[in-house]
Amino acid sequence: MGYYIVGTDFNKYHIVYPDLDSRYLTPRHTDHDFIPRLTSIAKQERIDFLHPQPSVEAYVISVDRRRFRCKVFLPEASVMRVGQDKLLTQRALASNGIPVAKTRAISSVQDIREAFAALGSPLWVRARQGAGGRLSLLCNDSEEATHWIELWVRKGTAVSEFILQEYLPGRNIAWDSIWKDGRLVTSYARERLEYPFKHISPSGITGTPSVARIVRDRTLNQVAQRAVKSIDPRAQGAYSIDAKESAKGEMCVTEVDSGKFHSTMPLWGYIAVKHLRMPWYCNLADLYVRLGLGVDVADSIPPTDLFPEGYYLLRDMDVGAFLWREDGWKEKVL
């Protein structure tokens, strides 16, 4: 299946990076001209399928999807609104019996002290919305958490934007999946081991990992599928799950980001087909677009554990990307 790819970005420098057939600058997703600009580009370029990234753009497009003549493969906006709010997600999951981190919403300094009294320490301070560990910090006591939150309040962030969650010390897992009409098409999982520039981030988390390895875990697969279905019984498109293990080894879901890929999902698909010589459907970006266009995918695709475990993806600035194994084998992939 051949592609003519048109890309957009609001940043005149970042739009240079992708390998595109056509590229356009647009306003930010918060600008009232964002949707009109996109619909104009889609009409001019005769676009068949639109994939937005990151999730903040995906949500805006889901809200106004009827203004586009092309196809999109996104959950309904009401589903995405829950997925983009960590507090709403935690409440939805907990109400359906999905293991989650104990969480407290706050509206005052007094709430911070009460959260530490109820949940113990340390606790994660997190923003309800945003990616890349936005406004997060692991705090040992209420005084430390108060100073951190008050700093951001002085910079214009509302107190109610923060939540406090119990610290889960176990594995940090990302579970990526593609769904069609409420049915899981395929999925895979990876453990995040290192983040780039973690030494200059207060939380040590900077979003996408620099070291991650493919893992297979039956319990994770079961919990993740239940989590998606609890948020969206008619799941449609891409769903990215974040999970952490508790001190007792229980797999707890911390995020259900609906309507977007984790940033390395297409890269793992590329690696699977180009370097591991796996079937075409392991190219997850291609599979996603075909499904979104309504193409009949007749192949018997594994619903879970798509990729073989034991492979690591190593990435960092100015070094490219490598596939690696514990036995020392490696191959440069980018």
Stockholm file with secondary structure:
# STOCKHOLM 1.0

chainA/1-334         MGYYIVGTDFNKYHIVYPDLDSRYLTPRHTDHDFIPRLTSIAKQERIDFLHPQPSVEAYVISVDRRRFRCKVFLPEASVMRVGQDKLLTQRALASNGIPVAKTRAISSVQDIREAFAALGSPLWVRARQGAGGRLSLLCNDSEEATHWIELWVRKGTAVSEFILQEYLPGRNIAWDSIWKDGRLVTSYARERLEYPFKHISPSGITGTPSVARIVRDRTLNQVAQRAVKSIDPRAQGAYSIDAKESAKGEMCVTEVDSGKFHSTMPLWGYIAVKHLRMPWYCNLADLYVRLGLGVDVADSIPPTDLFPEGYYLLRDMDVGAFLWREDGWKEKVL
#=GR chainA/1-334 SS CCCCCEEEESCTTGGGSSCCSEEEECCCTTSTTHHHHHHHHHHHTTCSEECCCSHHHHHHHHHTGGGCSSEECCCCHHHHHHHTCHHHHHHHHHHTTCCBCCEEECSSHHHHHHHHHHHCSCEEEEESSCSSSTTCEEESSHHHHHHHHHHHHHTTCCGGGEEEEECCCSCEEEEEEEEETTEEEEEEEEEEEECTTGGGSTTSCCSSCSEEEEECCHHHHHHHHHHHHHHCTTCCEEEEEEEEECTTCCEEEEEEEETCCCTTHHHHHHHHHHTSCCCGGGCHHHHHHHHHTTCCCCSCCCSSCCSCTTCEEEEETTTEEEEECTTSCEEECC
#=GC SS_cons         CCCCCEEEESCTTGGGSSCCSEEEECCCTTSTTHHHHHHHHHHHTTCSEECCCSHHHHHHHHHTGGGCSSEECCCCHHHHHHHTCHHHHHHHHHHTTCCBCCEEECSSHHHHHHHHHHHCSCEEEEESSCSSSTTCEEESSHHHHHHHHHHHHHTTCCGGGEEEEECCCSCEEEEEEEEETTEEEEEEEEEEEECTTGGGSTTSCCSSCSEEEEECCHHHHHHHHHHHHHHCTTCCEEEEEEEEECTTCCEEEEEEEETCCCTTHHHHHHHHHHTSCCCGGGCHHHHHHHHHTTCCCCSCCCSSCCSCTTCEEEEETTTEEEEECTTSCEEECC
//
